[in-house]
């Protein structure tokens, strides 16, 4: 979580080729450009690279208007950056805000690098550079392909064991290059969400049955992956993998018809990237079991985020926002992280009444995650 005038959240998406990453991203972005979304939302989602935004929107329109799926990408390690521009709905003088906008950076890691060896030194170097580029991500998602589960019905463990083992081996092959002089990493994705992609193919599976399937069929392989990831980082107590689960469906797909308004989980992508790291980092920091460098890195921007959610002025006295760790107010952070349903609804209503689009957006994000859990689309860690 990095803050200056924008709060930046990064998300890394890992999935084998054909697991639906391009369709997912196109569905996410395209829906935010629809007139009905723009008229109701308190923010606009703007692609920072206009060409990328147009291509994603084109993919979305092709699915919506002619049921045409985007071309499958291969060895494409593109990162996508979106700014969440808050609408100025206030009247009169606005108090100082902890930050002005949010930025979401989406890293798409090529699935082919899980399934086959690199072709030579040039591709090996590109794979290392690609992985390094996503080390600043707050959340990582590992996609489990519903179609592959269907293809292995009754023997789902064959697919799931292979998926997690291939990922573990891929990370192991990068370990020496990632750890310069053997020093473990401070900055690294620490929240790994196990995600069911193409969830519309398994309409009877809710997030609890998905979790149970993973635990039953691939518990050992997931634990081995956890051990490998833990071996890369300082403060391995601040690592969550296989504790959060999400169902995702980019649309309802039928012959000659793609219903993009029947998505599952996709509207939670932005709230998940923004809120989940803040909640989890505050919890880990409160446990006081982390090295100081790790705690400082995780809580960078937490004070500004908490102040924004609660509709308070920026708590940092001087210096650039989010860089002065000693000015973080732990009580403020804990209050925002623990805010329950009634408090959220009140804060959201007050923010809307006052025209505080930043507080309204962040409290709405937190409410969205709570609703995702109540509809059994999202399962957050109990730890």
Secondary structure, 3 states (H helix, E strand, C coil): CEECCEEEEEEEEECCCCCCHHHHHHHHHHHCCCHHHHHHCCEEEEECCHHHHHHHHHHHHHHHHHCCCCCCCCCCCCEEEEEEEECCCCCCCCCCCCCCEEEEEEEEECCHHHHCCCCCHHHHHHHHHHHHHCCCCCEEEEEEEHHHHHHCCCCHHHHHHHHHHHHHHHHHHHHHHHCHHHCCECCCCCEEEEEEECHHHHCCCCHHHHHHHHHHHHHHHHHHHHHHHHCCECCCCCCEEEEEEEECECCEEECCEEECCCCECCCHHHHHHHHHHHHHHHHHHHHCCCCHHHHHHHCCCHHHHHHHHHCCCCCCCCCCCCCCHHHCCHHHHHHHHHCCHHHHHHHHHHHHHHCCHHHHHHHHHHHHHHHHHHCCCEECCCC
